[in-house]
Amino acid sequence: MSPRGLEEWSANTVDSLLRSETVSGRIKYQKTYSKDYLSKKQVRNKGNYPNI
């Protein structure tokens, strides 16, 4: 049964589940970090800030 109660799952539903970080277990922590404490500007982590 699909989430909508249908007999078959739609291709879009399966695709969105497979791409979901939470469902697939590929959650990446610390996607952003604060480069400068005073400005509080968030910077995208591209591997330059280690995951703790």
All heavy atoms as TSV, in Angstrom:
chain	resi	resn	atom	element	x	y	z
A	1	MET	N	N	0.828	-1.183	0.000
A	1	MET	CA	C	0.000	0.000	0.000
A	1	MET	C	C	0.874	1.248	0.000
A	1	MET	O	O	1.823	1.347	0.765
A	1	MET	CB	C	-0.804	0.025	1.280
A	1	MET	CG	C	-2.276	-0.249	1.307
A	1	MET	SD	S	-3.274	0.280	0.004
A	1	MET	CE	C	-4.584	-0.839	0.270
A	2	SER	N	N	0.540	2.180	-0.820
A	2	SER	CA	C	1.277	3.434	-0.865
A	2	SER	C	C	0.780	4.355	0.251
A	2	SER	O	O	-0.251	4.081	0.865
A	2	SER	CB	C	1.077	4.106	-2.227
A	2	SER	OG	O	-0.213	4.678	-2.302
A	3	PRO	N	N	1.492	5.466	0.512
A	3	PRO	CA	C	1.042	6.397	1.548
A	3	PRO	C	C	-0.350	6.970	1.279
A	3	PRO	O	O	-1.059	7.344	2.205
A	3	PRO	CB	C	2.100	7.505	1.518
A	3	PRO	CG	C	3.304	6.869	0.942
A	3	PRO	CD	C	2.806	5.835	-0.016
A	4	ARG	N	N	-0.736	7.016	0.015
A	4	ARG	CA	C	-2.062	7.534	-0.335
A	4	ARG	C	C	-3.130	6.444	-0.382
A	4	ARG	O	O	-4.265	6.707	-0.706
A	4	ARG	CB	C	-2.005	8.222	-1.695
A	4	ARG	CG	C	-1.214	9.492	-1.676
A	4	ARG	CD	C	-1.272	10.139	-3.020
A	4	ARG	NE	N	-0.973	11.540	-2.907
A	4	ARG	CZ	C	-1.134	12.406	-3.853
A	4	ARG	NH1	N	-1.588	12.015	-5.031
A	4	ARG	NH2	N	-0.844	13.663	-3.667
A	5	GLY	N	N	-2.743	5.211	-0.085
A	5	GLY	CA	C	-3.695	4.124	-0.080
A	5	GLY	C	C	-3.849	3.419	-1.409
A	5	GLY	O	O	-4.741	2.597	-1.577
A	6	LEU	N	N	-2.966	3.728	-2.359
A	6	LEU	CA	C	-3.031	3.095	-3.671
A	6	LEU	C	C	-2.318	1.748	-3.642
A	6	LEU	O	O	-1.487	1.481	-2.776
A	6	LEU	CB	C	-2.393	4.007	-4.721
A	6	LEU	CG	C	-3.005	5.407	-4.870
A	6	LEU	CD1	C	-2.172	6.237	-5.820
A	6	LEU	CD2	C	-4.444	5.323	-5.347
A	7	GLU	N	N	-2.624	0.911	-4.585
A	7	GLU	CA	C	-1.999	-0.412	-4.667
A	7	GLU	C	C	-0.524	-0.320	-5.065
A	7	GLU	O	O	0.299	-1.084	-4.584
A	7	GLU	CB	C	-2.746	-1.293	-5.673
A	7	GLU	CG	C	-4.122	-1.718	-5.195
A	7	GLU	CD	C	-4.071	-2.617	-3.972
A	7	GLU	OE1	O	-3.175	-3.477	-3.911
A	7	GLU	OE2	O	-4.915	-2.451	-3.085
A	8	GLU	N	N	-0.185	0.601	-5.953
A	8	GLU	CA	C	1.190	0.756	-6.424
A	8	GLU	C	C	1.732	2.121	-6.029
A	8	GLU	O	O	0.995	3.096	-5.943
A	8	GLU	CB	C	1.241	0.605	-7.944
A	8	GLU	CG	C	0.867	-0.762	-8.435
A	8	GLU	CD	C	1.007	-0.881	-9.942
A	8	GLU	OE1	O	1.566	0.029	-10.564
A	8	GLU	OE2	O	0.557	-1.891	-10.473
A	9	TRP	N	N	3.045	2.159	-5.838
A	9	TRP	CA	C	3.717	3.419	-5.526
A	9	TRP	C	C	4.031	4.126	-6.840
A	9	TRP	O	O	4.445	3.495	-7.806
A	9	TRP	CB	C	5.013	3.164	-4.783
A	9	TRP	CG	C	4.823	2.670	-3.378
A	9	TRP	CD1	C	4.173	1.551	-3.001
A	9	TRP	CD2	C	5.281	3.292	-2.197
A	9	TRP	NE1	N	4.209	1.418	-1.643
A	9	TRP	CE2	C	4.888	2.479	-1.119
A	9	TRP	CE3	C	5.998	4.443	-1.933
A	9	TRP	CZ2	C	5.178	2.799	0.199
A	9	TRP	CZ3	C	6.301	4.752	-0.628
A	9	TRP	CH2	C	5.886	3.945	0.426
A	10	SER	N	N	3.911	5.449	-6.853
A	10	SER	CA	C	4.259	6.201	-8.061
A	10	SER	C	C	5.778	6.329	-8.160
A	10	SER	O	O	6.499	6.246	-7.157
A	10	SER	CB	C	3.623	7.588	-8.042
A	10	SER	OG	O	4.261	8.418	-7.092
A	11	ALA	N	N	6.255	6.524	-9.366
A	11	ALA	CA	C	7.694	6.665	-9.592
A	11	ALA	C	C	8.244	7.893	-8.867
A	11	ALA	O	O	9.352	7.860	-8.335
A	11	ALA	CB	C	7.990	6.750	-11.086
A	12	ASN	N	N	7.476	8.969	-8.815
A	12	ASN	CA	C	7.932	10.185	-8.138
A	12	ASN	C	C	8.094	9.963	-6.635
A	12	ASN	O	O	9.020	10.486	-6.014
A	12	ASN	CB	C	6.960	11.334	-8.383
A	12	ASN	CG	C	7.028	11.845	-9.792
A	12	ASN	OD1	O	8.032	11.682	-10.474
A	12	ASN	ND2	N	5.946	12.449	-10.254
A	13	THR	N	N	7.194	9.184	-6.042
A	13	THR	CA	C	7.285	8.909	-4.609
A	13	THR	C	C	8.533	8.090	-4.295
A	13	THR	O	O	9.280	8.399	-3.363
A	13	THR	CB	C	6.036	8.151	-4.119
A	13	THR	OG1	O	4.874	8.927	-4.416
A	13	THR	CG2	C	6.091	7.897	-2.637
A	14	VAL	N	N	8.777	7.066	-5.084
A	14	VAL	CA	C	9.962	6.229	-4.866
A	14	VAL	C	C	11.231	7.051	-5.076
A	14	VAL	O	O	12.179	6.968	-4.286
A	14	VAL	CB	C	9.939	5.008	-5.808
A	14	VAL	CG1	C	11.231	4.223	-5.703
A	14	VAL	CG2	C	8.742	4.123	-5.502
A	15	ASP	N	N	11.247	7.881	-6.104
A	15	ASP	CA	C	12.412	8.721	-6.382
A	15	ASP	C	C	12.682	9.683	-5.229
A	15	ASP	O	O	13.825	9.843	-4.799
A	15	ASP	CB	C	12.195	9.482	-7.690
A	15	ASP	CG	C	13.401	10.278	-8.093
A	15	ASP	OD1	O	14.504	9.686	-8.169
A	15	ASP	OD2	O	13.257	11.498	-8.341
A	16	SER	N	N	11.640	10.314	-4.706
A	16	SER	CA	C	11.833	11.269	-3.613
A	16	SER	C	C	12.300	10.560	-2.343
A	16	SER	O	O	13.097	11.106	-1.579
A	16	SER	CB	C	10.553	12.061	-3.347
A	16	SER	OG	O	9.543	11.228	-2.846
A	17	LEU	N	N	11.843	9.332	-2.105
A	17	LEU	CA	C	12.309	8.580	-0.941
A	17	LEU	C	C	13.783	8.223	-1.070
A	17	LEU	O	O	14.545	8.315	-0.105
A	17	LEU	CB	C	11.489	7.304	-0.764
A	17	LEU	CG	C	10.092	7.493	-0.186
A	17	LEU	CD1	C	9.321	6.193	-0.249
A	17	LEU	CD2	C	10.177	8.002	1.231
A	18	LEU	N	N	14.201	7.804	-2.248
A	18	LEU	CA	C	15.599	7.429	-2.448
A	18	LEU	C	C	16.538	8.624	-2.378
A	18	LEU	O	O	17.703	8.496	-2.006
A	18	LEU	CB	C	15.769	6.711	-3.792
A	18	LEU	CG	C	15.090	5.351	-3.883
A	18	LEU	CD1	C	15.214	4.809	-5.294
A	18	LEU	CD2	C	15.670	4.393	-2.877
A	19	ARG	N	N	16.059	9.791	-2.734
A	19	ARG	CA	C	16.885	11.003	-2.689
A	19	ARG	C	C	16.888	11.657	-1.308
A	19	ARG	O	O	17.714	12.516	-1.029
A	19	ARG	CB	C	16.405	12.012	-3.718
A	19	ARG	CG	C	16.659	11.564	-5.126
A	19	ARG	CD	C	16.123	12.596	-6.113
A	19	ARG	NE	N	16.195	12.124	-7.461
A	19	ARG	CZ	C	17.245	12.303	-8.259
A	19	ARG	NH1	N	18.284	12.959	-7.822
A	19	ARG	NH2	N	17.234	11.833	-9.482
A	20	SER	N	N	15.979	11.266	-0.434
A	20	SER	CA	C	15.857	11.859	0.892
A	20	SER	C	C	17.056	11.472	1.757
A	20	SER	O	O	17.388	10.298	1.897
A	20	SER	CB	C	14.566	11.385	1.556
A	20	SER	OG	O	14.556	11.765	2.904
A	21	GLU	N	N	17.690	12.460	2.367
A	21	GLU	CA	C	18.827	12.198	3.247
A	21	GLU	C	C	18.394	11.408	4.471
A	21	GLU	O	O	19.087	10.506	4.916
A	21	GLU	CB	C	19.453	13.511	3.719
A	21	GLU	CG	C	20.192	14.265	2.665
A	21	GLU	CD	C	20.796	15.544	3.218
A	21	GLU	OE1	O	20.325	16.027	4.262
A	21	GLU	OE2	O	21.739	16.041	2.608
A	22	THR	N	N	17.252	11.727	5.009
A	22	THR	CA	C	16.786	11.093	6.233
A	22	THR	C	C	16.445	9.628	6.007
A	22	THR	O	O	16.849	8.759	6.781
A	22	THR	CB	C	15.546	11.823	6.770
A	22	THR	OG1	O	15.850	13.198	6.916
A	22	THR	CG2	C	15.128	11.269	8.112
A	23	VAL	N	N	15.711	9.343	4.956
A	23	VAL	CA	C	15.274	7.971	4.697
A	23	VAL	C	C	16.448	7.086	4.293
A	23	VAL	O	O	16.556	5.943	4.727
A	23	VAL	CB	C	14.174	7.954	3.606
A	23	VAL	CG1	C	13.801	6.544	3.219
A	23	VAL	CG2	C	12.956	8.713	4.073
A	24	SER	N	N	17.350	7.613	3.471
A	24	SER	CA	C	18.450	6.792	2.976
A	24	SER	C	C	19.621	6.707	3.958
A	24	SER	O	O	20.538	5.930	3.752
A	24	SER	CB	C	18.954	7.341	1.642
A	24	SER	OG	O	19.502	8.623	1.828
A	25	GLY	N	N	19.591	7.495	5.034
A	25	GLY	CA	C	20.639	7.429	6.050
A	25	GLY	C	C	21.899	8.176	5.671
A	25	GLY	O	O	22.970	7.891	6.180
A	26	ARG	N	N	21.798	9.148	4.776
A	26	ARG	CA	C	22.976	9.910	4.344
A	26	ARG	C	C	22.965	11.318	4.931
A	26	ARG	O	O	23.340	12.278	4.286
A	26	ARG	CB	C	23.004	10.021	2.818
A	26	ARG	CG	C	23.192	8.718	2.109
A	26	ARG	CD	C	23.180	8.913	0.600
A	26	ARG	NE	N	21.844	9.294	0.163
A	26	ARG	CZ	C	21.541	10.427	-0.465
A	26	ARG	NH1	N	22.452	11.302	-0.754
A	26	ARG	NH2	N	20.299	10.690	-0.814
A	27	ILE	N	N	22.561	11.456	6.167
A	27	ILE	CA	C	22.482	12.777	6.780
A	27	ILE	C	C	23.894	13.309	7.000
A	27	ILE	O	O	24.748	12.633	7.561
A	27	ILE	CB	C	21.721	12.728	8.117
A	27	ILE	CG1	C	20.280	12.320	7.868
A	27	ILE	CG2	C	21.791	14.061	8.819
A	27	ILE	CD1	C	19.483	12.134	9.130
A	28	LYS	N	N	24.133	14.513	6.545
A	28	LYS	CA	C	25.432	15.138	6.726
A	28	LYS	C	C	25.276	16.261	7.747
A	28	LYS	O	O	24.488	17.182	7.558
A	28	LYS	CB	C	25.936	15.713	5.405
A	28	LYS	CG	C	27.271	16.389	5.520
A	28	LYS	CD	C	27.718	16.941	4.182
A	28	LYS	CE	C	28.996	17.703	4.313
A	28	LYS	NZ	N	29.374	18.344	3.054
A	29	TYR	N	N	26.002	16.140	8.838
A	29	TYR	CA	C	25.945	17.157	9.868
A	29	TYR	C	C	26.929	18.273	9.535
A	29	TYR	O	O	27.862	18.089	8.776
A	29	TYR	CB	C	26.277	16.553	11.229
A	29	TYR	CG	C	25.250	15.531	11.652
A	29	TYR	CD1	C	25.500	14.181	11.532
A	29	TYR	CD2	C	24.024	15.936	12.137
A	29	TYR	CE1	C	24.556	13.248	11.900
A	29	TYR	CE2	C	23.067	15.013	12.509
A	29	TYR	CZ	C	23.338	13.672	12.394
A	29	TYR	OH	O	22.393	12.759	12.753
A	30	GLN	N	N	26.693	19.407	10.108
A	30	GLN	CA	C	27.524	20.601	9.931
A	30	GLN	C	C	27.643	20.978	8.460
A	30	GLN	O	O	28.732	21.155	7.921
A	30	GLN	CB	C	28.899	20.390	10.560
A	30	GLN	CG	C	28.822	20.190	12.048
A	30	GLN	CD	C	30.156	19.886	12.665
A	30	GLN	OE1	O	31.065	19.403	12.006
A	30	GLN	NE2	N	30.283	20.165	13.945
A	31	LYS	N	N	26.485	21.127	7.801
A	31	LYS	CA	C	26.476	21.565	6.413
A	31	LYS	C	C	26.967	23.001	6.300
A	31	LYS	O	O	27.547	23.383	5.303
A	31	LYS	CB	C	25.065	21.455	5.839
A	31	LYS	CG	C	24.598	20.045	5.675
A	31	LYS	CD	C	23.215	20.020	5.098
A	31	LYS	CE	C	22.716	18.613	5.011
A	31	LYS	NZ	N	21.383	18.549	4.432
A	32	THR	N	N	26.715	23.764	7.341
A	32	THR	CA	C	27.220	25.131	7.398
A	32	THR	C	C	27.898	25.335	8.748
A	32	THR	O	O	27.660	24.603	9.698
A	32	THR	CB	C	26.086	26.170	7.244
A	32	THR	OG1	O	25.158	26.005	8.312
A	32	THR	CG2	C	25.388	26.027	5.908
A	33	TYR	N	N	28.750	26.320	8.797
A	33	TYR	CA	C	29.393	26.671	10.057
A	33	TYR	C	C	29.607	28.174	10.086
A	33	TYR	O	O	29.537	28.849	9.066
A	33	TYR	CB	C	30.713	25.925	10.246
A	33	TYR	CG	C	31.799	26.284	9.254
A	33	TYR	CD1	C	32.771	27.209	9.583
A	33	TYR	CD2	C	31.843	25.713	7.995
A	33	TYR	CE1	C	33.759	27.548	8.685
A	33	TYR	CE2	C	32.825	26.035	7.090
A	33	TYR	CZ	C	33.785	26.966	7.438
A	33	TYR	OH	O	34.747	27.302	6.544
A	34	SER	N	N	29.828	28.699	11.264
A	34	SER	CA	C	30.033	30.127	11.439
A	34	SER	C	C	31.524	30.423	11.291
A	34	SER	O	O	32.331	30.041	12.136
A	34	SER	CB	C	29.540	30.551	12.817
A	34	SER	OG	O	29.700	31.931	12.990
A	35	LYS	N	N	31.879	31.094	10.197
A	35	LYS	CA	C	33.284	31.379	9.917
A	35	LYS	C	C	33.819	32.472	10.837
A	35	LYS	O	O	34.930	32.403	11.322
A	35	LYS	CB	C	33.443	31.794	8.455
A	35	LYS	CG	C	34.869	31.908	8.014
A	35	LYS	CD	C	34.967	32.114	6.531
A	35	LYS	CE	C	36.409	32.100	6.073
A	35	LYS	NZ	N	36.522	32.219	4.640
A	36	ASP	N	N	32.999	33.481	11.060
A	36	ASP	CA	C	33.402	34.588	11.911
A	36	ASP	C	C	32.375	34.735	13.031
A	36	ASP	O	O	31.195	34.966	12.780
A	36	ASP	CB	C	33.482	35.870	11.089
A	36	ASP	CG	C	33.920	37.076	11.900
A	36	ASP	OD1	O	34.518	36.898	12.966
A	36	ASP	OD2	O	33.646	38.205	11.448
A	37	TYR	N	N	32.819	34.599	14.262
A	37	TYR	CA	C	31.906	34.626	15.398
A	37	TYR	C	C	31.171	35.960	15.514
A	37	TYR	O	O	29.992	35.997	15.827
A	37	TYR	CB	C	32.685	34.334	16.681
A	37	TYR	CG	C	31.858	34.469	17.925
A	37	TYR	CD1	C	30.915	33.510	18.253
A	37	TYR	CD2	C	32.000	35.557	18.768
A	37	TYR	CE1	C	30.134	33.627	19.388
A	37	TYR	CE2	C	31.230	35.687	19.906
A	37	TYR	CZ	C	30.297	34.720	20.208
A	37	TYR	OH	O	29.527	34.838	21.327
A	38	LEU	N	N	31.846	37.053	15.237
A	38	LEU	CA	C	31.233	38.369	15.427
A	38	LEU	C	C	30.161	38.676	14.374
A	38	LEU	O	O	29.115	39.221	14.699
A	38	LEU	CB	C	32.312	39.448	15.419
A	38	LEU	CG	C	33.308	39.374	16.575
A	38	LEU	CD1	C	34.396	40.406	16.395
A	38	LEU	CD2	C	32.597	39.557	17.890
A	39	SER	N	N	30.420	38.338	13.122
A	39	SER	CA	C	29.437	38.637	12.076
A	39	SER	C	C	28.326	37.595	12.030
A	39	SER	O	O	27.266	37.847	11.475
A	39	SER	CB	C	30.115	38.711	10.712
A	39	SER	OG	O	30.571	37.434	10.327
A	40	LYS	N	N	28.575	36.419	12.598
A	40	LYS	CA	C	27.611	35.313	12.625
A	40	LYS	C	C	27.177	34.891	11.228
A	40	LYS	O	O	26.087	34.389	11.032
A	40	LYS	CB	C	26.408	35.669	13.478
A	40	LYS	CG	C	26.776	35.899	14.922
A	40	LYS	CD	C	25.594	36.254	15.750
A	40	LYS	CE	C	26.078	36.476	17.174
A	40	LYS	NZ	N	25.215	37.258	17.952
A	41	LYS	N	N	28.053	35.102	10.266
A	41	LYS	CA	C	27.757	34.704	8.896
A	41	LYS	C	C	27.980	33.206	8.729
A	41	LYS	O	O	29.019	32.679	9.106
A	41	LYS	CB	C	28.643	35.467	7.918
A	41	LYS	CG	C	28.352	35.127	6.485
A	41	LYS	CD	C	29.117	35.977	5.523
A	41	LYS	CE	C	28.772	35.530	4.128
A	41	LYS	NZ	N	29.173	36.457	3.133
A	42	GLN	N	N	26.991	32.516	8.173
A	42	GLN	CA	C	27.070	31.080	7.949
A	42	GLN	C	C	27.724	30.799	6.602
A	42	GLN	O	O	27.393	31.417	5.607
A	42	GLN	CB	C	25.673	30.460	7.977
A	42	GLN	CG	C	25.007	30.536	9.340
A	42	GLN	CD	C	25.702	29.649	10.343
A	42	GLN	OE1	O	25.948	28.486	10.085
A	42	GLN	NE2	N	26.016	30.211	11.499
A	43	VAL	N	N	28.667	29.862	6.584
A	43	VAL	CA	C	29.400	29.487	5.386
A	43	VAL	C	C	29.130	28.015	5.122
A	43	VAL	O	O	29.117	27.206	6.045
A	43	VAL	CB	C	30.916	29.727	5.575
A	43	VAL	CG1	C	31.697	29.317	4.347
A	43	VAL	CG2	C	31.183	31.174	5.924
A	44	ARG	N	N	28.936	27.667	3.866
A	44	ARG	CA	C	28.694	26.281	3.484
A	44	ARG	C	C	29.975	25.467	3.668
A	44	ARG	O	O	31.042	25.881	3.250
A	44	ARG	CB	C	28.233	26.232	2.042
A	44	ARG	CG	C	27.750	24.872	1.613
A	44	ARG	CD	C	27.156	24.973	0.220
A	44	ARG	NE	N	26.460	23.789	-0.102
A	44	ARG	CZ	C	25.163	23.599	0.069
A	44	ARG	NH1	N	24.434	24.563	0.549
A	44	ARG	NH2	N	24.600	22.470	-0.238
A	45	ASN	N	N	29.862	24.308	4.322
A	45	ASN	CA	C	30.996	23.448	4.581
A	45	ASN	C	C	31.279	22.597	3.344
A	45	ASN	O	O	30.475	21.765	2.951
A	45	ASN	CB	C	30.724	22.562	5.789
A	45	ASN	CG	C	31.923	21.744	6.180
A	45	ASN	OD1	O	32.995	21.889	5.631
A	45	ASN	ND2	N	31.737	20.888	7.160
A	46	LYS	N	N	32.421	22.800	2.735
A	46	LYS	CA	C	32.826	22.028	1.551
A	46	LYS	C	C	34.005	21.132	1.899
A	46	LYS	O	O	34.914	20.963	1.123
A	46	LYS	CB	C	33.195	22.972	0.415
A	46	LYS	CG	C	32.023	23.819	-0.049
A	46	LYS	CD	C	32.411	24.740	-1.179
A	46	LYS	CE	C	31.217	25.578	-1.590
A	46	LYS	NZ	N	31.559	26.568	-2.575
A	47	GLY	N	N	33.980	20.599	3.106
A	47	GLY	CA	C	35.038	19.710	3.548
A	47	GLY	C	C	36.160	20.409	4.279
A	47	GLY	O	O	37.105	19.787	4.726
A	48	ASN	N	N	36.070	21.724	4.449
A	48	ASN	CA	C	37.137	22.458	5.114
A	48	ASN	C	C	36.918	22.524	6.632
A	48	ASN	O	O	37.811	22.901	7.347
A	48	ASN	CB	C	37.289	23.861	4.544
A	48	ASN	CG	C	35.968	24.598	4.449
A	48	ASN	OD1	O	34.926	24.018	4.676
A	48	ASN	ND2	N	36.024	25.853	4.094
A	49	TYR	N	N	35.753	22.149	7.113
A	49	TYR	CA	C	35.475	22.124	8.535
A	49	TYR	C	C	35.191	20.682	8.921
A	49	TYR	O	O	34.291	20.058	8.372
A	49	TYR	CB	C	34.267	23.014	8.868
A	49	TYR	CG	C	34.056	23.243	10.346
A	49	TYR	CD1	C	34.851	24.145	11.044
A	49	TYR	CD2	C	33.068	22.559	11.039
A	49	TYR	CE1	C	34.658	24.363	12.384
A	49	TYR	CE2	C	32.877	22.773	12.381
A	49	TYR	CZ	C	33.660	23.677	13.058
A	49	TYR	OH	O	33.480	23.897	14.389
A	50	PRO	N	N	35.947	20.106	9.838
A	50	PRO	CA	C	35.797	18.670	10.130
A	50	PRO	C	C	34.470	18.351	10.807
A	50	PRO	O	O	33.946	19.156	11.572
A	50	PRO	CB	C	36.954	18.386	11.078
A	50	PRO	CG	C	37.235	19.699	11.716
A	50	PRO	CD	C	36.936	20.744	10.676
A	51	ASN	N	N	33.941	17.183	10.483
A	51	ASN	CA	C	32.724	16.700	11.152
A	51	ASN	C	C	33.106	16.177	12.514
A	51	ASN	O	O	34.078	15.461	12.669
A	51	ASN	CB	C	32.062	15.592	10.341
A	51	ASN	CG	C	31.466	16.120	9.065
A	51	ASN	OD1	O	31.107	17.275	8.996
A	51	ASN	ND2	N	31.339	15.270	8.090
A	52	ILE	N	N	32.328	16.534	13.489
A	52	ILE	CA	C	32.604	16.110	14.865
A	52	ILE	C	C	31.641	15.012	15.236
A	52	ILE	O	O	30.526	14.987	14.927
A	52	ILE	CB	C	32.483	17.290	15.851
A	52	ILE	CG1	C	33.534	18.336	15.513
A	52	ILE	CG2	C	32.631	16.809	17.266
A	52	ILE	CD1	C	33.421	19.605	16.287
